[in-house]
Amino acid sequence: MYDVALVHYGEIGTKGANRPVFENALVENIKHALKDMACDVLRLRGRILVKLKPNVDPEEIKRALGTVFGIAWFTLAYESEQNIDTIVSDILKRLTEHGIKAKSFMVQTKRADKDFPYTSIEVNKIIGARILESTGMSVDLENPDVMVFVELAGGKAYLYFERVKGLGGLPVGVSGKVLSLLSGGLDSPVAAWLMMKRGCHVDFLHLHALRDAQEVRESKVFEIFRHLSAFCKDSKLFVAPYYKFLEKALNAPIKLELVLFRKFMLKLAEVLAKREGYLGIVTGDSIGQVASQTLRNIWSAQRGLDLPVYRPLLTYDKEEIIRLAKQIGTYELSLKEYKDCCSIIARHPETSSKPEIVQEIWDKLGLDDAVNETLLLIETLE
């Protein structure tokens, strides 16, 4: 069984004097993801070392580390002594254990411990010659059948045969907290995930047309939330009914009803965000994808907000969003049947609304009161 996991980061390495803050956040997020599979998670020079408990499932470790933003790549490795003969012996042993039958190989060494008596190139040559002598495999520096990796760090040697690509980005939490509007569709989960990738802790607000919060918990919306929570520890889902808007908007012009509803969602999110200390609101808007997401309608819905609204999907087309949803794992969940509020509102909205007219109707209908009344009805699911 593997002794450790080695985690390497990319962008974090450019953070200068603030680098320890990012490294510490990454360590905490790895601990949370691995739960009881790790004995300890330590910072080493340029990497994170995870000491694994005995007999843990390698695939479970890979799955868990695959949910942690900030990781460029990781591997499961064997620990050895910093002695060239021991390293060679352990490599040959592990090759046999794994049943690796290859015709060609290549050795690649990283030497973080500069006091080791051989350079990286010298280690490659020594180990390569011994493998060649013992197995009869040939050296191929272009397209080898098997890669043999050696890392010399923290007074130990770590041996492994594969690298697993991570999610990249920044550790969740280092950029602050944001509140994401969450629907049952494809776009908003992807938008929230992209904000997590840039180090944001993301909580969610969902407006529903169901009888109560328990029905939300039993719906696909909660499944989507639970799936996204794997990437962001301690996420919360705020849920609120939309009927207060409906009561006030009975006399709204049909063509402006959807723009008014989107304004209602944003205003409710802003009031909640200010109360809870969020640094902005996230939406899944993509320019021109649907009638409510024309530039004018986006402007009309946002007019009057004090908090920034982040729209990471603004320039994505639908196919790009679908590809990301499949990668994230929310695609199939989003396709499940659900009665979203936006699908109940007018189906043929104005595509070129005027912000001042929308605001005038908003004031006339008393929709600020609907926001305040809905705020009292919000419930929290975790």
C-alpha positions in Angstrom: 0.0 0.0 0.0 1.0 3.6 -0.5 2.7 5.5 2.3 2.0 9.1 1.3 0.3 11.4 -1.1 2.5 14.2 -2.6 0.6 17.3 -3.6 2.1 19.9 -5.9 0.6 23.3 -6.5 1.0 25.8 -9.4 -0.3 29.3 -9.0 0.2 29.3 -5.2 4.0 29.2 -5.9 3.8 32.8 -7.3 2.3 34.4 -4.2 5.5 35.7 -2.7 5.3 36.8 0.9 1.7 35.7 1.1 2.4 32.1 0.0 2.2 30.6 3.5 -1.4 31.8 3.8 -2.3 30.0 0.6 -0.4 26.9 1.6 -2.0 26.7 5.0 -5.5 27.1 3.4 -4.6 24.2 1.0 -3.5 22.0 3.9 -6.7 22.6 5.8 -8.8 21.9 2.7 -6.9 18.7 2.0 -7.5 17.6 5.6 -11.2 18.2 5.3 -11.4 16.3 2.0 -9.4 13.3 3.2 -11.2 13.1 6.6 -10.0 10.0 8.4 -7.7 8.7 5.6 -4.7 10.8 6.6 -2.5 10.7 9.7 -1.1 14.1 9.0 -0.8 16.8 6.3 2.5 18.8 6.3 4.0 21.6 4.3 7.3 20.8 2.7 9.4 22.9 0.4 7.2 23.5 -2.7 4.8 20.6 -2.0 2.3 19.2 0.6 3.0 15.8 2.1 0.0 13.7 3.2 0.9 10.8 5.5 -1.7 8.1 4.8 -3.3 5.7 7.3 -2.7 2.0 6.6 -4.9 0.1 4.1 -6.8 3.2 2.8 -8.4 2.8 -0.6 -6.2 4.5 -3.3 -9.2 5.3 -5.4 -10.9 7.0 -2.5 -7.8 9.2 -1.9 -7.7 10.1 -5.6 -11.4 11.0 -5.6 -11.0 13.2 -2.5 -8.0 15.0 -3.7 -9.7 15.5 -7.0 -12.2 17.9 -5.2 -9.6 20.2 -3.8 -8.9 23.5 -5.6 -5.3 24.7 -5.5 -3.7 21.3 -6.5 -1.9 21.3 -9.8 -1.2 17.6 -9.6 -0.8 14.9 -7.0 0.4 11.4 -6.7 0.4 8.4 -4.3 3.9 7.5 -3.4 6.1 5.1 -1.5 8.5 6.5 1.2 12.2 5.4 1.1 15.5 6.4 2.6 17.7 8.9 1.0 20.2 6.2 0.1 20.8 5.5 -3.6 21.0 1.7 -3.1 17.8 1.6 -1.0 16.0 3.8 -3.5 17.0 1.4 -6.4 16.0 -1.6 -4.3 12.6 -0.1 -3.4 11.9 0.9 -7.0 12.5 -2.6 -8.3 10.4 -4.0 -5.5 7.5 -1.7 -6.4 7.7 -2.4 -10.1 7.4 -6.1 -9.4 4.5 -5.5 -6.9 2.6 -3.5 -9.5 3.1 -6.1 -12.1 4.4 -3.4 -14.4 5.6 -5.2 -17.6 7.1 -2.5 -19.9 9.6 -2.6 -22.6 10.9 1.0 -21.9 11.2 3.4 -19.1 12.4 6.8 -18.0 13.6 8.1 -14.6 12.8 11.7 -13.5 14.1 13.1 -10.2 13.2 16.2 -8.3 15.8 17.1 -5.6 14.4 19.6 -3.1 17.1 18.5 -0.5 20.2 20.0 -2.1 22.5 18.3 0.5 21.8 14.9 -1.1 25.2 13.8 -2.6 24.0 13.4 -6.2 22.4 15.9 -8.5 19.1 15.0 -10.1 20.7 14.1 -13.4 23.2 11.8 -11.6 20.3 10.1 -9.7 18.5 9.5 -13.0 21.6 7.9 -14.5 22.4 5.7 -11.5 18.8 4.5 -11.1 18.4 4.1 -14.9 21.5 1.9 -15.2 20.4 -0.3 -12.3 16.9 -0.8 -13.7 18.4 -1.5 -17.2 20.7 -4.1 -15.6 18.0 -5.8 -13.5 15.0 -5.8 -15.9 16.3 -5.6 -19.4 14.0 -2.7 -20.2 15.4 0.0 -22.5 15.6 3.7 -21.8 13.2 5.9 -23.8 13.3 9.6 -23.1 10.6 10.5 -25.6 7.7 8.0 -25.1 8.5 5.5 -22.3 6.0 2.7 -21.3 6.6 3.6 -17.7 7.8 6.7 -15.8 9.8 6.2 -12.6 9.6 9.4 -10.5 11.8 10.1 -7.5 11.4 13.1 -5.2 14.0 13.9 -2.6 12.4 16.2 0.1 12.1 16.5 3.8 15.0 14.0 4.5 13.2 11.2 2.6 12.9 9.8 -0.9 9.5 9.4 -2.4 8.9 7.0 -5.3 5.9 6.8 -7.7 4.9 5.9 -11.2 2.0 8.3 -12.2 0.8 11.8 -11.7 -2.8 12.8 -11.4 -3.9 16.2 -12.7 -5.6 18.3 -10.1 -8.3 21.1 -10.4 -5.8 23.9 -10.3 -6.9 27.4 -9.1 -6.7 28.7 -5.6 -7.7 27.1 -2.3 -11.3 27.7 -1.4 -11.6 30.4 1.3 -8.5 32.6 0.4 -10.5 35.1 -1.7 -13.5 35.6 0.7 -17.1 34.7 0.8 -19.7 35.1 -1.9 -23.4 34.3 -2.2 -24.5 32.4 -5.4 -28.0 32.3 -6.8 -28.7 28.6 -7.4 -31.4 27.4 -9.7 -32.2 23.9 -10.9 -30.6 24.6 -14.3 -27.2 24.0 -15.9 -25.6 27.4 -15.5 -25.6 28.5 -11.9 -23.9 25.4 -10.5 -21.1 25.8 -13.0 -20.8 29.5 -12.2 -20.5 28.7 -8.5 -17.9 26.1 -9.1 -15.8 28.5 -11.1 -15.9 31.0 -8.2 -14.7 28.2 -5.9 -11.8 27.7 -8.3 -10.7 31.3 -7.7 -10.6 30.7 -4.0 -14.1 31.9 -3.0 -16.1 30.2 -0.3 -19.5 29.9 -1.9 -22.9 29.7 -0.1 -26.1 29.5 -2.0 -29.6 31.1 -2.2 -32.4 29.3 -4.0 -35.9 30.7 -4.5 -38.5 28.0 -4.8 -42.1 27.4 -5.8 -42.5 24.4 -3.5 -44.6 24.1 -0.3 -41.7 24.3 2.2 -37.9 23.8 2.7 -38.4 20.1 3.3 -39.6 19.7 -0.3 -36.5 21.6 -1.4 -34.3 19.2 0.6 -36.0 16.3 -1.3 -35.5 17.9 -4.7 -32.7 17.9 -7.2 -31.7 21.4 -6.0 -30.4 19.9 -2.7 -28.7 17.2 -4.7 -26.8 19.8 -6.7 -26.0 21.8 -3.6 -24.7 18.6 -1.8 -22.5 17.7 -4.9 -21.0 21.2 -5.0 -20.4 21.1 -1.2 -17.7 18.5 -1.9 -15.6 21.2 -3.4 -16.3 23.8 -0.6 -16.4 22.8 3.0 -19.2 24.1 5.2 -21.3 25.5 2.4 -24.8 26.6 3.3 -28.0 26.7 1.2 -30.5 29.5 2.0 -34.0 28.7 0.6 -36.9 31.2 0.3 -40.4 30.9 -1.3 -41.1 33.3 -4.2 -44.8 33.9 -3.5 -44.3 37.3 -1.9 -43.0 38.5 -5.3 -46.0 36.9 -7.0 -48.4 38.7 -4.7 -46.9 42.1 -5.4 -46.3 41.6 -9.1 -49.9 40.5 -10.1 -50.4 43.8 -12.0 -46.9 43.9 -13.5 -46.7 44.2 -17.3 -46.4 40.7 -18.6 -43.3 41.4 -20.8 -41.4 42.8 -17.8 -42.4 40.2 -15.2 -39.3 38.1 -15.7 -36.9 41.1 -15.6 -38.6 42.2 -12.4 -38.3 38.7 -10.9 -34.6 38.6 -11.7 -34.3 42.0 -10.0 -36.1 40.6 -7.1 -33.7 37.7 -6.8 -30.7 40.0 -6.9 -32.2 42.5 -4.4 -33.0 39.7 -2.0 -29.5 38.2 -2.4 -28.0 41.6 -1.8 -29.9 42.2 1.5 -29.0 38.7 2.7 -25.4 39.1 1.6 -25.0 42.4 3.5 -26.5 40.8 6.6 -24.2 37.8 6.4 -21.0 39.6 5.3 -20.6 38.3 1.8 -18.4 40.2 -0.7 -20.6 39.8 -3.7 -23.3 37.9 -5.5 -22.8 35.2 -8.2 -25.1 34.4 -11.1 -25.0 32.0 -14.0 -25.7 34.8 -16.6 -24.4 34.3 -20.1 -24.8 37.2 -22.5 -27.8 36.6 -24.9 -28.3 32.9 -23.9 -31.9 33.5 -23.0 -34.2 36.6 -23.3 -33.6 37.7 -19.7 -29.9 37.8 -20.2 -29.6 40.4 -22.9 -27.3 43.3 -21.9 -30.2 45.6 -21.4 -32.1 43.2 -19.2 -29.0 42.4 -17.2 -28.6 46.1 -16.6 -32.3 46.6 -15.7 -32.1 43.7 -13.1 -28.9 44.9 -11.6 -29.6 48.7 -11.4 -29.6 50.0 -7.9 -27.4 47.3 -6.3 -24.5 48.3 -4.1 -22.7 44.9 -4.0 -20.8 43.6 -7.0 -22.4 40.8 -9.1 -19.9 38.3 -10.4 -20.8 36.5 -13.7 -18.1 34.0 -14.5 -20.1 32.5 -17.4 -20.7 35.8 -19.1 -18.9 34.9 -22.4 -19.4 31.2 -22.4 -21.6 29.5 -24.9 -24.0 26.7 -24.0 -21.7 23.9 -25.3 -18.9 25.2 -23.1 -21.2 25.3 -20.1 -22.4 21.8 -20.8 -18.9 20.4 -21.0 -18.0 22.0 -17.7 -21.2 20.7 -16.1 -20.3 17.2 -17.2 -16.7 17.6 -15.9 -18.0 18.9 -12.5 -20.7 16.2 -12.2 -23.8 18.4 -12.1 -25.0 17.8 -15.7 -27.2 14.8 -15.0 -28.6 16.3 -11.8 -29.5 19.5 -13.6 -31.5 17.6 -16.2 -33.8 16.1 -13.6 -37.4 17.4 -13.6 -38.0 20.4 -11.4 -40.4 23.4 -11.3 -38.1 26.4 -11.4 -39.6 29.8 -10.6 -38.3 31.3 -13.9 -40.2 28.7 -15.9 -43.4 29.8 -14.2 -42.9 33.5 -15.0 -43.9 34.9 -18.5 -42.4 33.0 -21.3 -42.0 35.8 -23.8 -40.2 38.6 -21.9 -39.1 42.0 -23.2 -35.5 41.6 -24.6 -34.6 45.3 -24.5 -36.0 46.7 -21.3 -35.2 50.2 -20.0 -33.7 50.2 -16.5 -35.5 53.4 -15.5 -38.9 52.0 -16.5 -38.2 48.7 -14.7 -37.3 50.7 -11.6 -40.4 52.9 -11.9 -42.6 49.8 -12.1 -40.7 48.2 -9.2 -41.4 51.1 -7.0 -45.0 51.3 -8.0 -45.6 47.7 -7.2 -43.8 48.0 -3.8 -41.4 45.1 -4.5 -38.9 46.3 -1.9 -41.6 45.2 0.6 -41.7 41.8 -1.1 -37.9 41.6 -0.6 -38.1 42.4 3.1 -41.1 40.1 3.7 -39.3 37.2 1.9 -36.1 37.8 3.9 -38.1 36.8 7.0 -39.1 33.5 5.4 -35.5 32.3 4.5 -34.5 29.0 6.0 -31.0 27.5 6.0 -30.1 24.0 4.9 -26.6 22.5 5.5 
